[in-house]
Amino acid sequence: MLSKAIHNENYIEQLYQWVIANLDSEFAPMVYATVPPDALKAIQHQFGVDQASHAIESTFAKLADKLKQYGVTNFITAGGETSSIVVQELGFTGFHIGKQIAPGVPWLKAVEEDIFLALKSGNFGKEDFFEYATRNVPMTDLAQKELMVQLGRSFYERGLHRGGAGNLSVRLDDNRVLVTPTGSSLGRLSVERLSVLDMEGNLLGGDKPSKEAVFHLAMYKKNPECKAIVHLHSTYLTALSCLDNLDPNNAIEPFTPYYVMRVGKMQVIPYYRPGSPKIAEELSNRALTGKAFFTR
């Protein structure tokens, strides 16, 4: 590879065409440069250590940039120096930290656009790192917005939501949350109007969020394993909330095995006016103790 990288002006184009041709293969196309230690010493002696390293790293960086221009949105780069040069070539200035692939190696989302990178250095990760990473690529912001619109419509059509009550949210990464806008009907959500907040509640994009976004954020902060929140006002649960003497530790007795497996116990949150900070406080205190909560 090194000789071609140095002497063949069309080599990057050849690599680019090969990757494009294999994008729909079962496994993601991998471009790599490796030789036995003795061969590496000979190459470094022939071309010089610095020139050899620069040629390889530059080839990977320029290839990544061409693939980005084509529309590729997911990149896995191995090697500390190579990763640094690839990031510089792609022109990114910062990242949102996403889910972990292996200890010390998270998925990163570029601040500027919906492009994900995994930057692997040294011996981080197990032998199946690349296979695992390619099978666990995060959804883009747009894909998550489209899915939220689809699910909101499904809740509405199944009668689990009425009017402008209820709200949805999903954790985009460690720093951002996607929330339905204030006063919106889940059956008529729009991708362009969904609210994007940072973890302090500052609006980063879209319309003004639901006033109940504060309790979503409280739960995300308290429970890092919480990835999404669905808050509905279905007819039957609204009727149930009007009953006296509900068990505060479990509003609904077990009625199917799946309810027990999926929900367990339905803890009751006392009544507070909509948007009250008390709701966030109550839910935050219980965020690690249950999967579903019943608000009166």
C-alpha positions as CSV (number, residue, x, y, z in Angstrom):
1,M,0.0,0.0,0.0
2,L,2.8,2.4,0.9
3,S,4.5,2.4,-2.5
4,K,1.1,3.1,-4.2
5,A,0.3,5.8,-1.7
6,I,3.5,7.6,-2.5
7,H,3.8,7.0,-6.3
8,N,0.3,6.3,-7.6
9,E,-1.7,9.5,-7.9
10,N,-4.9,7.5,-8.6
11,Y,-4.5,5.2,-5.6
12,I,-7.0,7.1,-3.4
13,E,-9.5,7.1,-6.2
14,Q,-9.1,3.3,-6.6
15,L,-9.6,2.8,-2.9
16,Y,-12.6,5.1,-2.9
17,Q,-14.3,3.2,-5.8
18,W,-13.7,-0.1,-4.0
19,V,-15.3,1.2,-0.8
20,I,-18.3,2.6,-2.7
21,A,-18.8,-0.7,-4.5
22,N,-18.9,-2.6,-1.2
23,L,-21.0,-0.3,1.0
24,D,-24.0,-2.6,0.8
25,S,-22.0,-5.7,1.7
26,E,-22.8,-7.8,4.8
27,F,-19.8,-6.3,6.5
28,A,-18.5,-2.7,6.3
29,P,-15.6,-2.3,3.9
30,M,-12.2,-2.1,5.7
31,V,-9.2,-0.3,4.4
32,Y,-6.0,-1.1,6.3
33,A,-2.2,-1.0,6.0
34,T,-0.2,-3.7,7.8
35,V,3.0,-5.7,7.2
36,P,5.2,-7.9,9.3
37,P,7.8,-6.1,11.5
38,D,10.8,-7.0,9.2
39,A,9.0,-5.6,6.2
40,L,8.0,-2.5,8.1
41,K,11.7,-1.8,9.0
42,A,12.6,-2.2,5.3
43,I,9.9,0.2,4.3
44,Q,11.0,2.8,6.9
45,H,14.6,2.4,5.8
46,Q,13.7,2.9,2.1
47,F,11.3,5.8,2.5
48,G,12.1,7.2,5.9
49,V,9.9,6.9,9.0
50,D,8.3,10.3,8.7
51,Q,7.5,10.0,5.0
52,A,6.1,6.5,5.3
53,S,3.9,7.5,8.2
54,H,2.7,10.7,6.5
55,A,1.9,8.8,3.3
56,I,-0.3,6.3,5.0
57,E,-2.1,8.7,7.3
58,S,-2.7,11.2,4.5
59,T,-4.1,8.5,2.3
60,F,-6.6,7.5,5.0
61,A,-7.5,11.1,5.6
62,K,-8.1,12.0,2.0
63,L,-10.1,8.8,1.5
64,A,-12.3,9.6,4.4
65,D,-13.0,13.1,3.1
66,K,-14.0,11.7,-0.3
67,L,-16.3,9.2,1.3
68,K,-17.8,12.0,3.4
69,Q,-18.5,14.0,0.3
70,Y,-20.2,10.9,-1.2
71,G,-22.5,10.7,1.8
72,V,-20.9,8.1,4.1
73,T,-21.8,9.1,7.7
74,N,-20.0,6.4,9.8
75,F,-16.3,6.1,10.2
76,I,-14.1,3.8,12.4
77,T,-10.5,4.9,12.5
78,A,-7.7,3.0,14.2
79,G,-4.4,4.5,15.4
80,G,-4.0,7.7,17.4
81,E,-2.1,9.7,14.8
82,T,-4.3,8.5,11.9
83,S,-7.4,9.4,13.9
84,S,-6.1,12.9,14.5
85,I,-5.3,13.5,10.9
86,V,-8.6,12.1,9.7
87,V,-10.6,14.4,12.0
88,Q,-8.6,17.4,10.8
89,E,-9.2,16.5,7.2
90,L,-12.9,16.1,7.8
91,G,-13.0,19.6,9.3
92,F,-14.7,18.8,12.6
93,T,-14.2,21.1,15.5
94,G,-16.0,19.2,18.3
95,F,-18.0,16.1,19.1
96,H,-20.9,15.0,21.2
97,I,-20.1,11.8,23.1
98,G,-22.3,8.9,22.4
99,K,-22.7,5.3,23.6
100,Q,-19.6,3.3,24.5
101,I,-18.3,0.7,22.1
102,A,-15.5,-0.5,24.4
103,P,-13.9,1.0,27.5
104,G,-12.3,4.2,26.5
105,V,-13.8,4.2,23.0
106,P,-17.3,5.8,22.5
107,W,-19.1,6.7,19.4
108,L,-18.6,10.4,18.6
109,K,-21.1,12.6,16.7
110,A,-19.7,15.7,15.0
111,V,-21.0,19.0,16.3
112,E,-21.4,20.3,12.7
113,E,-23.5,17.5,11.2
114,D,-24.9,14.0,11.4
115,I,-21.6,12.1,11.1
116,F,-20.3,9.5,13.6
117,L,-16.8,8.5,14.3
118,A,-15.1,5.8,16.4
119,L,-11.5,6.8,17.1
120,K,-9.6,3.7,18.3
121,S,-6.1,4.0,19.7
122,G,-3.6,1.3,20.7
123,N,-5.0,-1.9,22.2
124,F,-8.4,-0.5,23.2
125,G,-11.2,-3.0,22.6
126,K,-11.5,-6.7,22.1
127,E,-10.7,-8.7,19.0
128,D,-14.3,-8.3,17.8
129,F,-14.2,-4.5,18.2
130,F,-14.7,-3.6,14.5
131,E,-17.5,-6.1,14.0
132,Y,-19.3,-5.0,17.2
133,A,-18.9,-1.3,16.3
134,T,-20.3,-1.7,12.8
135,R,-23.3,-3.5,14.2
136,N,-24.0,-0.9,16.8
137,V,-23.8,2.4,14.9
138,P,-25.9,5.1,16.5
139,M,-28.9,6.6,14.7
140,T,-28.5,10.0,13.2
141,D,-30.5,12.9,14.7
142,L,-32.7,13.0,11.7
143,A,-33.5,9.2,12.0
144,Q,-34.4,9.6,15.7
145,K,-36.6,12.6,14.9
146,E,-38.4,10.7,12.1
147,L,-38.9,7.7,14.5
148,M,-40.3,10.0,17.2
149,V,-42.8,11.4,14.7
150,Q,-43.8,7.9,13.7
151,L,-44.2,6.6,17.3
152,G,-46.1,9.7,18.3
153,R,-48.6,9.1,15.5
154,S,-48.9,5.5,16.6
155,F,-49.7,6.4,20.2
156,Y,-52.3,8.9,18.9
157,E,-53.9,6.4,16.5
158,R,-54.1,3.7,19.2
159,G,-56.0,6.1,21.5
160,L,-53.2,6.4,24.1
161,H,-53.0,10.2,23.6
162,R,-55.5,13.0,23.4
163,G,-55.1,16.7,22.4
164,G,-51.9,18.3,23.5
165,A,-51.4,16.3,26.7
166,G,-48.3,14.1,27.1
167,N,-44.8,14.3,25.7
168,L,-41.9,12.2,24.4
169,S,-38.2,12.5,24.7
170,V,-35.1,10.6,23.7
171,R,-31.5,10.9,24.7
172,L,-29.5,11.8,21.6
173,D,-26.1,11.6,23.3
174,D,-24.6,12.4,26.7
175,N,-25.2,16.1,26.1
176,R,-28.5,16.5,24.2
177,V,-32.1,15.4,24.5
178,L,-34.8,15.5,21.8
179,V,-38.2,16.5,23.2
180,T,-41.7,17.2,21.8
181,P,-42.6,20.9,21.6
182,T,-45.1,22.6,24.0
183,G,-48.7,22.2,23.2
184,S,-48.1,19.7,20.4
185,S,-50.3,16.7,19.5
186,L,-48.3,13.5,19.3
187,G,-50.4,12.6,16.2
188,R,-49.2,15.7,14.3
189,L,-45.5,16.1,15.2
190,S,-43.1,17.6,12.7
191,V,-39.4,16.7,12.3
192,E,-38.5,20.3,11.8
193,R,-40.2,21.5,15.0
194,L,-39.0,19.0,17.5
195,S,-37.0,20.6,20.3
196,V,-33.4,19.8,21.0
197,L,-32.1,20.7,24.5
198,D,-28.8,20.4,26.3
199,M,-28.8,18.7,29.7
200,E,-29.3,22.1,31.4
201,G,-32.5,22.7,29.5
202,N,-31.1,25.3,27.0
203,L,-32.8,25.2,23.6
204,L,-30.4,24.2,20.9
205,G,-32.9,23.8,18.0
206,G,-36.5,23.5,17.1
207,D,-39.6,25.0,18.9
208,K,-40.0,25.8,22.5
209,P,-40.1,22.5,24.4
210,S,-42.9,21.1,26.6
211,K,-42.9,22.6,30.0
212,E,-42.5,19.1,31.4
213,A,-39.2,18.7,29.7
214,V,-37.7,19.5,33.1
215,F,-38.8,16.2,34.6
216,H,-37.4,14.3,31.5
217,L,-34.0,16.0,32.1
218,A,-34.1,15.2,35.8
219,M,-34.6,11.5,35.1
220,Y,-31.9,11.4,32.4
221,K,-29.4,13.1,34.8
222,K,-30.3,10.7,37.6
223,N,-30.3,7.5,35.6
224,P,-27.7,7.3,32.8
225,E,-29.3,4.1,31.6
226,C,-32.5,5.8,30.7
227,K,-32.6,6.4,27.0
228,A,-36.1,7.5,26.3
229,I,-39.3,8.7,28.1
230,V,-42.9,8.3,27.1
231,H,-45.5,10.4,29.0
232,L,-49.1,9.6,28.0
233,H,-52.6,10.6,29.2
234,S,-54.6,7.5,28.1
235,T,-58.3,7.4,28.9
236,Y,-58.1,4.4,31.2
237,L,-55.1,5.6,33.2
238,T,-56.7,9.0,33.6
239,A,-59.7,7.2,35.0
240,L,-57.5,5.1,37.3
241,S,-55.9,8.2,38.6
242,C,-59.2,9.4,40.0
243,L,-59.7,6.4,42.3
244,D,-59.1,6.7,46.0
245,N,-56.7,4.5,48.0
246,L,-54.3,3.7,45.2
247,D,-51.3,1.8,46.5
248,P,-48.5,4.4,46.3
249,N,-45.9,1.6,45.7
250,N,-47.9,-0.2,42.9
251,A,-50.9,1.4,41.3
252,I,-51.7,-1.6,39.1
253,E,-51.7,-5.2,40.3
254,P,-49.9,-7.7,38.1
255,F,-52.2,-8.9,35.3
256,T,-49.9,-10.5,32.8
257,P,-46.4,-12.0,32.9
258,Y,-45.2,-9.4,30.5
259,Y,-46.4,-6.5,32.7
260,V,-44.3,-8.0,35.5
261,M,-41.3,-8.4,33.3
262,R,-41.5,-5.1,31.6
263,V,-42.8,-2.8,34.3
264,G,-42.7,-4.6,37.6
265,K,-44.3,-2.1,40.0
266,M,-46.1,1.1,39.0
267,Q,-45.1,3.7,41.7
268,V,-47.5,6.6,42.2
269,I,-46.4,10.2,42.0
270,P,-48.7,12.6,44.0
271,Y,-50.6,15.2,42.2
272,Y,-48.8,18.5,41.4
273,R,-49.9,21.2,39.0
274,P,-48.6,20.6,35.4
275,G,-45.0,21.8,35.1
276,S,-44.4,21.9,38.8
277,P,-40.7,21.4,39.8
278,K,-42.0,19.0,42.4
279,I,-42.7,16.5,39.6
280,A,-39.1,16.5,38.5
281,E,-38.0,16.2,42.1
282,E,-40.3,13.2,42.7
283,L,-39.2,11.4,39.5
284,S,-35.6,12.1,40.1
285,N,-35.7,10.6,43.5
286,R,-37.3,7.4,42.0
287,A,-35.5,7.3,38.7
288,L,-33.3,4.3,39.8
289,T,-36.1,2.4,41.4
290,G,-38.5,1.7,38.5
291,K,-39.2,1.5,34.8
292,A,-42.7,3.2,34.8
293,F,-44.4,5.8,37.0
294,F,-48.0,6.8,37.5
295,T,-48.6,10.6,37.9
296,R,-51.9,11.7,39.5
